[in-house]
Amino acid sequence: MFPDGGSPMHRTIRISVPLWALLAIFFLTNSALARTVVAPPDKTQDAGTLEASSADGEEVGRFPLQHTDVKAEISGFITRVTVTQFYENPFDKTIEAIYTFPLPDGAAVDRMDMLIGDRKIAGQIKKRAEAKAIYDAAKQQGRTASLLTQERANIFTQALANIHPGDKVRIQISYVETLVYEDGRYTFRFPMVVGPRYIPGAPLVQNQAGSGWAQDTSLVPDASRITPPVLKPGQRSGHDISVSVKLDAGVPIHKLSTPSHNISNKKHSASRRSVLLDPSDSIPNKDFVLHYHVAGKRPELAVLAQNDPENGGHFMLLVQPKADFRLKEITPKEMVFVVDNSGSMSGQPMAACKGLVRKALKEMNPDDTFQILRFSERASGMARAPIANTPANVKRGLKYIDSMRGMGGTNMIEGIKAALDIPEDSDRMRVVWFLTDGYIGNDDQILAAIQQKIGNARLFALGVGSSPNTYLLNNMAWNGRGAVDFIRPNQKAQAFVDRFYNRISSPYLTDIKIDWKGLEVEEVLPKRIPDLYTGQPLVVYGRYKKGGRARVVVNGKIRGRNHSFPVSVTLPSGTTEQESIGAIWARNKIKRLNTSLLARYNRNLDKKAVVEEITDVALRYRLMSQYTAFVAVEKTVRRKPDGTIETVVQPVEMPEFVSHKGVFGRGAGTRSSIRSYKRQGSVQLYNHAPTGQAHGMGRGYSGSGSGGGGIGVGHSGLKGVGSVAPPTPKEENSLDKESGIAKTAGVKVKISTIQGGSSNARKELSKLVSLGLRKRQGCLQRRSESKASHMRIKLTFAADGTVADVDILDQGTVGNLTVRCLLFALKTIYTPTLSGQTFKLSLNVSP
């Protein structure tokens, strides 16, 4: 690395951090990558309300998304939620608004409507490409149109085109979902913000898929669609939120609470409540979480069914098995505690993790062994292997926990490998407790690795923070045959530690199968029924051909012994009013198919057939998926086709408790710029929002330069341990002064020779190096050399085709600033065909 001052301390420079540090630099070279309007840091108004501004700093209005209203109606286990987004064009030009937002990962989104004044345009479900084409055509024709797409199971994008000056447009999105139920407690969770994602992989050269701050990469090809611009501390976009919940539990409610927000709670009867979010708590920067317990005897059985002429019969079955668990049946365990030490976990989230693991160490059984692992860029452990539960070792573990700090990127795959690649202990059951906020973009790679490596272990996920990535955490537990829990940093740790140990200490029901006793059911989900832990119910969804009644038997094993639980089930023959069960079944069907797609990381898979099946299910049940979308188009043409439209990307809040400095680095500035960019008859507005995910790697810097279309850029948060950052203007001046080199028209770099690999490999590498140098042409043009020289470099490729190491064998008389440009050029190379190979390059550098 280069320390402050810019001089290399050694002849060898080893770059082994993930490429997030480079993404922030290279995505700035493409003008289509960042397209929002953001005010410069000194232009905040009205107690922190951010306003859009032009290139010269003139304020031009507030952002289009003014308010989000959430209305939830809970009936028993099911909730129907309607989300209304209120948009208004504050500019004097017609605009397109883009907003990336979360919904629950289990939500079956089945409605989207656009309301303009008193006109309501119902959204139509289409294949995603078809919906996008309809939207783009309407946008060019001057029609007001809206497009709702799904990026992840819990991340969505709303695009709204041709909003005229002063127009007010509402978008209504509706979904159904089953509540989480465990040990007598129900939980309703509504997410409000997409947290910043760590993006690994090599940058992709093609045009970016979205308008986010991150560049698409080899491992996250849609990174620009899941990284909305993030507001700096003290800034607000003017967007707030309201939440109301109508609750009908069907049985008396014993206790109702929320750990996340201030609320008002009105009791209408023993079983009915209404809940309102307090207006003083309306910033959308944390999940809304509502818990309630029911009084009296807990339900042991619930059957909800829907039968309609179009899609047939669907049902949901919930069973709470009974068993007598005894301590003497406890199996010795190998406890593996894995703690996310990345920058987004710095501060309160890290303090919460430390408190949790400290308490967990003290609750282990005498015959248990344990290991503590931490990960950010890499993973490391307190010992080479799990160690015995002795007072001395526990003290050693506590000291190791105290040394943890939140900094660096969330390279979670290293944490997974470290936890699951340990050789198995045949005398103990391995239990992994994985503590993280889940802020990554390569979710599927992580889930595939768990699927492949889990073996006989159990992985329990604990989401830490106010807005964790629930899609990732829920599925980590699912694929790891464990359970999931969520803790806010301001909650007491003991209750979560107790719940964790209650789950793993009590025998659980395994090898579960259901004998339907003649009921004509089909496509029962989940196909593989997960193990049950203490307090967890068995929940399955399915279809049925005709109604009937039977004494169904749930069979399973507890500590190897067979157990059976008979339950009476009735499936109605006639049409029912319960409209939601079919959509919920279909959502779970899509989830199962998506899970099967994870196998593409491990073996050959006919992805096309699976995608087609997902699309067919989504279209038949009118549901959102990654391959379907809702589109609504107004018939009236409201703008001349040859007019201009400006795109404004809505910035989002940083989640509560998450450090902006920890994620983006110190000095991570937002340099605003508006330029007219002609493309297919439209004018786009661009901004370079927080550019790069420094994740606490050190200080950032602001700067300006040239991007596509002459747009000013601002870098952020790239300087620190293990990373190489471009020089700041201050560093440039100091280094130029020290070296006595005057700034000139730049330097030229040519490849002299390449050693290693086959002839074809050397030809390919030559092309890629030349491409990388062209990308860094702007950097090289700002450098200067007093005389011609040469460099010798060793380039090593990782197994995934990215550049793992760059070793400088001979720098010659080439200046440090030029070297830095060259390193960045080489680190952009990505080619799977050169995986694992090493080459030596000779470069000629001349004025």
N, C-alpha and C positions, 0 to 999 in steps of 0.2 A: 504494500500500500504506500501511498504518498502521504507523509505527515504534513501538517501545516507548514507552508513555505514552499511546498511543491517539489522538493528534491528527493529522489529515491535514495534510501539508506543502504540498499544492497543492489548488487547487479541483477539479482533474480527478483522478478515481480510476479507473485503468484495470485491469481484471481480465482477464488473458489466460491464466492457468494453466488446466490441465484441471480438471475438476470433482471430482477425487479429494478435494481439500481440503474440498469441501462435503459429500461423501458421509458423512464422519465425523460431521457435525452432524445431517444430516437422517435418517440411518437410525435415530437414537436416538429419533425421534418415534413409531416403530411398535414396539409391544411384541412383535410376532411375529418380529422380525428377529434377536434374539440370545437363545439359549436354553440356554446352557451354565452350569455351576456352576464358578466359579473362585475361589480364595482371594485375599484382598487381599494386596498386596505384602509386608506384614509377617507373613504367616501361612505361611511356608514351614517345612517340618519335615524331619527326618531328612536332614540334609546337602543340603537343597535340594529335597526331594520335596514337590510341591504337593498340598494336600488341598482338597477342596471345603469350603465353609463357608456358613453361613446368613447372613442379613442382619445379624445382630448379631455376626458374627465367630466364632461357635461352629463348631468343626471337626466335620464330619459324616461324613467318610470319604474314602477315596481314589477316584480315577476308575476307571470300570469296566474299561477295557482294561488288562490287567495285562502281557501278553506277546504278542509275535508270533514265530512260528517259521517259518523259511523253509528248505525242503528242495528242492534242485535236483539233477536227474539229467541229465547231459549225455552224449549219445551222438552222436559225430560233429558234425554241424552243428545238431542239434536238442536243445533242452532242455525237459524237463517240470518245472514248478515247482509245489510245493504250499505255500500260505501258510495257516498256522493262527493265528487270532486268539483269544486266551484272555480271556474276559470274566468278571467276577465283580461281583455287586452288593454294594457295601460299605455301602449305606444301609439304613435301617429301613423303607423304602417300596419298592413296585414301581416299576421305572424303565424308560425307553426309552433306549438308548445310540445315539449317532450318531458315526460316525468317518469322516473324509475322508482318503483315503490314495492314494498313487500306485502304479501298476504300469507296466511298460514299455509304450511306445506301440505296439509291435509285437506285444504279447501277445494270443494268441487265448484268451480266458477262456471255458472250456467246462464248468466244474463249480463248484457251490457247495453245500455241505452244512452243516446245523446239527446239532450234537451236544450233547445234554443228558444228562449221566451216560453210561449205556451205550446211549442211544437215538440213532439217526441218522435225521434227516429230510432226504431228498434235495431239493435245490432244483429247481424247475421253471422253465424258460425261458418267458417270456410277453412279450407286448407291454408296454411300460413302463407305460402307463396301467392296463392290466389287472392287472399285478403290484402296482402301488401300491394299487389298489382292494382286492385280496385281502389285502394287508398291513394296510391301514387297518381293514378289517372284522374281521380277527383281533385286532388291537390293541383294538378296542372290545369284542369278545366275551370278552376275557381270555385269549386263547391266546398262547403264546410264538411269535413269528414273526420272520423275518429277511428283509430286502430289500436286494439288491445292485444299485446303479444306476451307470451310467457318465456322467460329466459332460464329460470330454474323453477322447481316446484314452489318456491317461495319468493321469487323475484319476477316482477311484471313491468312492462313498459306501456305507457299510454301516450300515443301521439295524436295531436289534434291540429288539423290543418285549416288554413283560411279563417282565422279568427280576426274579424275586422276591428278597427279602432273603436273602443268603447263597448264591444260585444261582450255579453255574458253567456257562457256556455256551461252546462252541467253534464257531467258524465256519471251515470249510475252503474255500479258494478255489484252484482249479487252472487253470493255463494252459500252453500250448505256445508256443514261439518259436524262430526261427532265430537263431543267433549271428551277430554281425558278424564278417566275415572280410576281411582285407586284408593283402596282402604277407606272407603266411605266419603272421599273428597272428590268433588268435581272441579275442573279447571277450564276456564275460558281465557284464551290468550289472543290478543290482536296486536300484530307487529306494526310499528309506525315508521321505521326507517331502515334502509339498507346500509349496513355497516361497511366500512372500507375493506376491500379484499386484497390479500396478498396474491400476486400474479406471478407464478413461476413459468419457466420455459423461454425459448428463444423468440425474439420478435418476428412477426410475419411481415413480409414485404407488401402484400396486396392491400387494397383499400380496406379500411377498418369497417367492422360490422355495425358499430354504434357510435355514440357521441360522448362516451365516458372518458375519464382521465387516463386510463390504462390502455396500452397498446395490446392488440390481439397477439397471442403467442402460440407456440407449438403445443403447449399443454393446456392453454385456455384460449381457444380460437375465438371466443366471444367475449373476451375480457372487456372490450370497450362498451359492451351492452350491460354490464353488471357493476360498473364503477361510476355512478353519477358524481358530478362535482360536489365537493364537501365545503361547507361554510367554515370560515375560521372562527376561533373563539371570539365571542362578543358580537358576531354578525348574525342577523336574522334575514330571512327572505320575505317575511310578511305572511308566511303560511302558518296557520294554526289548525287545531283539530278539536272536534267535540265527539263524545261517545255517550250513548245511552243504551241501556240494557234492560229489556223486559224479561223477567225470569219467572217461569212457572215450573217448579221442580216436580209437581205432582204429589209430593209428600212434604211434610213439615221441614222447613229449613232451620237447622240448628245454629249455624254460624256462617257469616259472610264477611269476607275481608279482601283487601287488595294490598300487596306489598309494594306496588309500583306507583300508585297515583293517589291524589286526594279525591274523594268521591262523596256524594250525598246518596243516602240509601233510604228509600221509603218502603214501609211494609204495608201491603194491601191485604194479605191474609197470611195464615201460617205457612203456605206453600208458594206465595207470590210476592215478588219484590220488584222494585224498579230502581235502577242505579244510574246516576248521572256523573260524568266527569266534571270535577270542579273547574270553572273557567280559569282559575289561577294556575292550573297545571296543564295548559293547552299546547305546549311546545311539543311537536311530534318527534321526539328524540329517544323514545324508549317503548318497550312493549307494554301494552295494557294487560294486566294479569288479574283475574278475578277468581277467587276460590270460594266455594261454599260446601258446607257439610249438611247432610240430611239427618234428621233426628230419628230415633227409634231403630228398628231392625233394618240392617243393611240389605239391599236387594240381592237375592241369590240367583235370580233369573229375570231376564227381560228379552222379549221377542218383539221386534218391530218389522212389519211387512208392508209391501206395496205391490199391488197387482193392477196393471193397466193393459189395455188392448194392444198398445203399440209395441212395448218392450217385454211384456210378460211379467212374471212374479219375481220380486226381489225381497230379501230378508236380511235382518241383522240380529244376531244371537249373542247375548252377553250372559255368561255364567260365572258365578263366584264359587269355585270349589271349596269344600271344607276339608281340613286335614289336621291331625294332631301332631305337631312338630315337637321334637325333644332335642335338647342340647347334645345329648350323647351321640346323636347321629351326625354331628358336624364333622366334615372332612378337613384335614389340614390343608392350608392354602399357601400358594406362592403369590404374595401381594406385590403388584407392580403399579407404582404411582407415577403417572406421566403428567408433567406440568408444562403448559405452554408458556415459554419465557419471551415471547415476541413483544415488539413495541406496543401493539394495541392492548397488551395485558399490563402495561406499566401502571403504577399507581394503585388505586383501590382494587382493581381486579386481581393483581398479583398479591396484594395483602390478603385478600379473601382466600386465594389458593393456598397460601402459606398456612393460614389458620386452619383450613380444612385438613391438610395433610398432617399438620402437627397433631390434631385431635385423632385422626385416623390411625396414626402410628401407635397411639396409646390404647387403642381398642382391639389390637390384634390378639389372636389366641396364642397360647404358649408354643404350639407346634408350628406356627406359621413362619415362613421366611419372607423377606421383603427386599425390594429394590426401588430406588427413586431415580427417575429419569427426567431430564429437562431437554427442551428443544427450542430452537429458533431457526438459525441458519443450519445448524447441525444438532445432533442429539448427543448427550453425554450422560453418564450415570455416576452415582456416588460410589459404586463398587463394580468390579468386573462381572460379578454374578450375584444373584440373590443371596442375602446373608441371614443368619439366624436372628430370631426375635429375642435379643438379650438387652439388658439395660444399657450396656456400653454401645451396642450397635444402634439402639434407638437414639441415644444421645448424639451419636455420629450423624444419624439421619436428620435430627433436628438442626444440627449445625449446618448441614448441607442445604436444608430448606432456607435457612436464614440468609444464605449466600446468593439466593436467586434474585435476579433483576430482570425487568421487562425491557428487552431491547432486541433489535434485529427483525428479520422477516419470519413469517409463519411457514417454514418448510416442514409441514406436518408429516410428510411421507417418511422423514427421518425418524420422527417419534414413533410412528407405527412400526417401522422396521425394528427399531431398538427394543420395543416392547414385545413383539411377537416372534422375532428371530432368535430369542434366547432358547437354548436347548431345553426341552421339557423335563420336568421333575416327575417321574412316574409315581412318586408317593404323595404328590400334592396337586390340587387343582389350581391352575393359574387364573388369577382374577386381576384384570387390568382396569384401573380407575383413571380415566383420561379427562383431564381438566383443561378446558379451552373455551374461547369465545367462538371458534369456528370461522374466523374471518379469512377464508381462502377462496380462490376461484376454481381450483382443480378438485372440486368435491368428488367427482366420479372416480378419479384416480385413487383417492384415499379409500373410498368405499370398495373399489375393486381389490385393493391391496388387503383390506381386512377380510374380504370374502376369500381370498386366496390363502392367507396366512393364519387364520384364526385357529385352525386345528381343534383341539379340545379345550382351548381357553375360553374365558368369558370376558367381554369388554363392556364396561359400564361407562357411559359418557355423562359428564357433568358440564352443562353450559354455564359459563361464568360471565356475568355482565347484564346490562339492561336490555340489550337487543341481540342476543346470540343467534348464530346461524342454525335455526331449528331443523331445517332440512338435513343438513349434514349430521348434526348431533343425533337426531332421531334415527337416522339410517345407520350411523356408526353402531348404535346400540342394537339395532335390528340385525345387521349383518354380523355383529359380534356376539349374538345370542345373550345379550345382557339387558340392561334397562337404562333409561335416561332420566336425568333430573336437571333442574335449572335453579341457579342461585344468583341473586343480586348481591353486589359487594356489601350492601348495608344490612344484609340479613345475618342472623347468628348462625355460625357454622355447625353447632352441635346437632341440631335437628336433621341436617342433611347427612352428617356422618352416621347418626343413629339409623336413618332410613337406609343408607347404603349397607351397613352391617346387618340390619334386619333382613335385607334382601339376600345377601350372600351367605348368611349364617344359618338361615332356615332352609330345610330341604325344599326343593322346588319340583313342580310337576313337569316331567319330560316325556318325550316320545308320545305326544298327544295325538290321538285319533278319535274321530267321532263316528259312531254307528248310528246312521239315520233311521234305522228300523223301518225301511220301506218308503219313507218320504222321498218323493221324486225331486231331489235337489241336484244341482250341477254348478260347476265353476265356483266352488267354495273357496273363499280367500280369507286369510293367506293360504297359499298352497302348502307351504311348510309352516305348520302352527308353531309359534315360538314357545320356548320354555316359560313357565309361569313362576314368579317369585312371590313371596309373602305379600298379601294385600292386592295383588294384581288379578283382574278378571280375565277370563277367556272371551275374546271378541272375534267373531267370524262373520263374514258377509257371503251371500250366495244368491243364486237364482233357483227358481223352482218352476216345474212345468204345470203342476196342478196342486190345489190346496189339499190339506189333510191334517191329521192329528196323530202323534206318535209319542211313545216314551223313549226319547233319544238317550243314548248312553255316551258319556265322555270317558274315554279310557286313557290312562297314562301311567307313569311310573314315578314313585317317590323312593329315592335311594335304591333303585333296582327292583322294588316291589310293585306289583300291579295294583292299581287302584281304579275304581269305576265310580262315576257320578251320574245317576239317572236324572233326566230333566224332561218335563212335559213341554212339547212344542206344538203350537197350532199355526198353520199357514192358511190364510184365507183364500177361498176360491173366487169370491166376487171382487169387483173393483173397490179399491180402498182410497181413502183421502190422504194417506201418508205419501206425499209426492217426492220426498227427498231420498228415500232409500235406494232407488235405482241409480240416481246420480252419485251417491256415496259408493255404491258397489262399483260403478264404472270408474270412479277415481282410484279405487283400490286395484282395479284391474290394470289401469294404466301404470300405477306404481309397480306392480309385479312385472309388467313388461319392461319398464324402464330398468328395473333391477337386473333383468336378464341381459340387458344391453351392457352391463358392467363387465360381462364375460369377454367382451371384445378386447379388453386389456390383457386377457390371459389365454385366449384361444380364438380360432377362426369362428365367426358367427355371421349368419345371414342377417345383417343389420337391416337391410331393405325390407325384408318380410316382417320383422318386428315393428319397424317404423310404420309400415302400412297397416298393421293390426292396431297399433296405438291410434293412428289417424282415424281408422274406421270406427273404433269404439267412441272416440271423442266426438266425431260428427254425428253418430247415431244418438248419443245422449246430450248433444249440444254443450260440450264441455271444452274449456281451455286445456291445451297441452302445449308442449314445445313444437308441435307440428300442426296445430290449428290456431285460429285467431278470430276475434270478433271484429267486424268492420261495420260502420254505420256511415251513410252518405246522404246529405241533404240534396234534394232534387234541384233546387234553385241554384243557378249560377250567380254567385255574389261578387266575383272578381273577374276582370278580363283575363283571358288565358295568357296574354302577353305581359301581365303585370308582374310585380315582384312580391316575394314572400320572404320573411325573415324568420329564421329558426331560433328559438330561445329554449335552452335546456334548463329545467328547474333544478337549482342546487338543493342539497339536502343537509340536514343537521348532522353533526357528529354525535353518535350515540352517547347518552349519559354515561359518565365514569370513564370514557375512553379519551386518552390524551391525544390531542391533535399533534403535539410535538412528538409523542411516542410513535405515531403512525407516519407522519410526513417529515419529521425532523425539524430542528430549530430553523427559524427563518423561512419556513415553507410559504412563500408569498404567492399571491394571486395577481398576476399582471393582466389587466384587462385590455381588450382590444376589439374594436368593431371594424370590420371591413366589408365592403360589398363584394361578394364573390359570385360571379355569374356562372350558373350551371343549370342548364335546361330551363332557362327563362326565369330563374329564381335568384333571390339575393339571400345569402345566409349570414347570420351573425355568429362570430366565433369568439371564444375565450379560452385561454389556457388556465384552467383551474389547477388545484394542487397537482403537480405534475410529477408523479412518481411516488412509490410507496416506500419511503425511507425506513419506516418502522423503527425509529429511534436509533438509526445508525450514526447519528452525529449531526453536526450543524449543516443547515442548508444555505442556499444563497439565492438571491434574486438577480436577474440579468435580463438583457434584451438581445435580440438577434433577429435572424431572418428565418421564417418558416415559409411554407407554401403560401403564395399570395401576398407575401410581404408582411405577414402578421407577426407582431411582437410576441416574444415568448418569455416565460419566467421559469427558471429551474428551481427545484426545491429538494432539500433533504438528502443529498447523495454522498456527503463526505463522512467517512467513518471507518470503523474497523473492517478490514477485509474488502473495502470497496475502493474504486478509483474514480474520482470525480473530475469533470472538466475544470480548468482553472477559472476562478472568479476574476472579474476585472481588476480587483485589488491585487490578487496573486500575479496576474499577468504583468501588471505594472512593476511590482517588486522584483519578479524574476527577470524581466527584461532589463531593469535597472542594474540588477546584480551581474547579469551576464554581459552587459554592455551592448546588447544586440538591438539595433533599431528595427522597428516594425516595417516590413516590406510587403510585397504583393503575395507572399505565401511561399510554400515549399511544394516540391513535386516528389512523389514516391513511386518507384517502379520495382517490380519483382525481378530479382536477378536470377536466383535458382531456388528450386524446391527439392528437398531430399526426403525420401521415405515413400511408402505406398507404391501402388502400381502406376503405370503411365496414365491410365484413365483417371485415377484418383488425383494425381498431381494436376492434370488438366482441369478437373472440376474444382479443386482447391484454388487454382490460379484465378478462375472466373469469380469464385466467391470472394476472394480477397480483393480483387479489383472492384467488385460491387460494393464491398464494405468501405473501401477507400473513397469511392464516389459518394457514398452516403455522408462521409465525414469531410467532404470537400470544403464545406464552409469553415470547419474547424482548421483544416490545413491552410486555407487561404489567409487565416488570421495569424499564422505562425511565421517565423522567419529563421533562417540559418545563415551563418557567415560563410560557410563553405560546404562543398559536397562531402558526404560521408556515407557510411553504410552501417547496417544493423544486421545481427543474426538473432533469430527468434525461434524458439521451439514451441510448437502448437500441439496440444493434446486434446482429443475429442472424447467426451463422455459417451456412455452407452446409449443415451437418448439423442445423440447427434449434436448436442450443444458443445461449445468450447469449455472444457473443464479447467485447463491451465494455459497460461501464456508465460513462458520463461524467456527473459532477455539474456541471451548468451553473450552478446557483444553489442554495446550501445554505440561504440565509436564516439564521434563528437556530436551526435545528434542531441539537440536540446530537450530538456525535460517536458516542455509544453508540447513539442511535436510528438514525443514518445506517448504522452497521454492521449493525444488524438488517435494515434495508431492503435493503442490498446483498445480503445472503444470501438474502432473499426473492426478489429479482429474478433471482439467478443460478440458481434452481431451475427457471426456466421452460424448457420444451422444446416446440417445435412446428415440424415440418418445413414447414408451410404458410407460415410467416413467414421462411423461409430467405433470408438476404442482405438483409433489409429493415432500415431504421432508423426509429425512432420517437422523439418527444420527449414526455415525460410531465410534467404538473404535478400535484403531490401536496399536499394540505392535511394538515398535522400539527398536532394539538391535544391538550391535556392530557386 
